[in-house]
């Protein structure tokens, strides 16, 4: 009986620590679906902030709402160009959107540029280890870094919406 419990426990540990991470991994095709959803969610966040509050910031040292969204968007392009073999985006990355329409257009361009850049990488390039920001990681990890960076700043933008008593768009995870 004791031996059976040990075998069952070992099997459960194996499943939890070995099989589960394999299922949690995503391929590029699945990631691109998530990326497109993140783009739509970001555009919904921009839509929720009233035009008169686009320059809102909770503190003098903080970025404004527009700066948060512009930063998360331009970083997609900058990091992709620097570390993911991204080419010329065909638009000005240092733009300062003056209104909601310009901000949404910029978000759209940057997310599309990221998607195209990610999609053009081969499996070999995705797995290649490179130096980035004083660390060493694969290009696949760089794509995750970009996604995490977008999530971080989009979350800050959402907190600005909430700080103004506005209900943000519902979370979209996949």
C-alpha distance (Angstrom), angle and dihedral (degrees) to the residues before:
residue distance angle dihedral
X1 . . .
X2 3.79 . .
X3 3.81 90.0 .
X4 3.83 90.8 51.9
X5 3.82 91.1 51.7
X6 3.80 89.9 50.5
X7 3.81 91.9 50.4
X8 3.80 91.6 48.3
X9 3.80 91.4 47.8
X10 3.81 91.4 49.7
X11 3.81 90.7 48.6
X12 3.81 91.2 51.0
X13 3.80 91.6 48.4
X14 3.79 90.0 49.1
X15 3.80 90.8 51.1
X16 3.80 93.4 46.3
X17 3.77 98.1 45.9
X18 3.78 104.2 29.5
X19 3.79 110.6 26.4
X20 3.81 98.9 35.6
X21 3.83 96.1 59.2
X22 3.79 89.0 50.4
X23 3.78 90.0 56.0
X24 3.81 91.9 45.1
X25 3.79 92.2 58.9
X26 3.76 118.4 96.5
X27 3.74 132.9 -152.8
X28 3.78 123.7 -133.0
X29 3.80 93.0 -99.7
X30 3.81 90.9 55.7
X31 3.80 91.2 44.0
X32 3.81 91.6 52.9
X33 3.81 89.6 55.4
X34 3.81 88.3 52.4
X35 3.83 89.9 45.6
X36 3.82 91.8 53.5
X37 3.79 89.0 49.7
X38 3.82 89.9 50.2
X39 3.79 89.6 52.1
X40 3.82 91.2 51.6
X41 3.81 90.4 47.0
X42 3.81 91.6 50.1
X43 3.80 90.8 50.9
X44 3.82 89.3 50.0
X45 3.81 88.9 52.4
X46 3.81 90.5 52.5
X47 3.81 90.3 47.6
X48 3.82 91.5 53.9
X49 3.82 95.2 57.4
X50 3.80 110.5 84.7
X51 3.81 115.6 -122.8
X52 3.80 92.1 -115.6
X53 3.83 90.5 57.4
X54 3.82 99.5 48.3
X55 3.81 89.6 105.5
X56 3.80 93.4 47.2
X57 3.79 116.7 130.3
X58 3.79 126.1 173.6
X59 3.80 94.0 -137.2
X60 3.79 136.9 18.0
X61 3.81 91.2 -112.1
X62 3.81 94.4 48.9
X63 3.78 127.9 92.4
X64 3.79 115.6 -104.9
X65 3.79 120.4 -114.0
X66 3.81 90.4 -99.1
X67 3.81 91.2 47.0
X68 3.83 91.1 51.9
X69 3.79 92.1 52.4
X70 3.81 94.0 41.0
X71 3.81 90.4 49.5
X72 3.81 95.3 49.9
X73 3.80 89.3 47.9
X74 3.79 99.1 45.8
X75 3.82 90.9 46.6
X76 3.81 88.9 60.4
X77 3.79 88.1 61.2
X78 3.80 97.8 38.3
X79 3.79 96.2 49.6
X80 3.81 91.8 41.7
X81 3.80 91.1 52.5
X82 3.78 93.8 45.5
X83 3.79 100.8 42.3
X84 3.81 110.7 12.5
X85 3.80 101.9 51.9
X86 3.80 91.3 -104.9
X87 3.78 117.2 170.9
X88 3.77 132.8 -148.4
X89 3.81 108.2 -43.2
X90 3.79 93.1 -147.7
X91 3.80 92.7 -128.7
X92 3.80 137.4 74.1
X93 3.81 110.1 -87.1
X94 3.80 96.0 -171.1
X95 3.81 91.7 60.6
X96 3.80 119.9 139.6
X97 3.82 105.2 -148.0
X98 3.80 110.7 -137.6
X99 3.81 98.2 -162.6
X100 3.78 143.2 12.3
X101 3.81 94.7 -89.4
X102 3.81 91.6 54.4
X103 3.81 91.3 45.0
X104 3.80 92.3 51.5
X105 3.80 91.6 46.9
X106 3.81 89.8 51.4
X107 3.82 92.5 49.4
X108 3.80 89.3 49.3
X109 3.81 93.6 50.5
X110 3.79 94.6 46.1
X111 3.81 95.4 48.0
X112 3.81 90.5 47.0
X113 3.80 90.4 49.6
X114 3.81 90.4 50.9
X115 3.79 91.9 48.6
X116 3.80 92.2 50.2
X117 3.81 92.2 46.7
X118 3.81 93.5 48.0
X119 3.81 91.4 46.6
X120 3.80 92.9 52.2
X121 3.80 93.5 59.0
X122 3.79 117.0 101.2
X123 3.80 122.2 -136.0
X124 3.80 87.9 -105.4
X125 3.83 91.7 53.1
X126 3.82 92.0 45.3
X127 3.80 90.4 56.0
X128 3.81 95.7 42.6
X129 3.82 113.4 115.1
X130 3.80 115.0 -128.8
X131 3.79 137.7 172.0
X132 3.80 112.8 -103.0
X133 3.79 126.7 171.1
X134 3.80 92.2 -19.7
X135 3.78 93.7 -49.0
X136 3.77 135.3 93.1
X137 3.77 122.5 -125.7
X138 3.76 144.7 134.6
X139 3.77 123.8 -85.8
X140 3.81 85.9 -114.0
X141 3.82 86.8 61.4
X142 3.81 89.7 48.9
X143 3.81 89.3 56.7
X144 3.81 88.7 52.0
X145 3.80 89.2 48.8
X146 3.81 90.0 54.1
X147 3.80 90.9 48.6
X148 3.83 91.9 48.8
X149 3.82 90.4 48.3
X150 3.81 91.0 52.1
X151 3.81 90.5 48.9
X152 3.81 91.9 49.2
X153 3.80 95.7 52.6
X154 3.81 94.5 37.9
X155 3.82 86.5 55.1
X156 3.80 90.2 52.6
X157 3.81 89.4 50.3
X158 3.80 89.6 50.6
X159 3.81 90.1 52.8
X160 3.84 88.2 54.9
X161 3.80 89.2 54.6
X162 3.81 90.9 50.2
X163 3.82 91.8 46.0
X164 3.79 87.3 61.4
X165 3.80 93.1 53.1
X166 3.80 94.6 -105.1
X167 3.80 123.1 134.2
X168 3.82 107.5 -122.8
X169 3.78 121.9 -138.1
X170 3.77 115.9 -80.1
X171 3.82 114.7 -91.4
X172 3.78 116.0 -94.5
X173 3.78 112.0 -160.4
X174 3.77 105.2 171.6
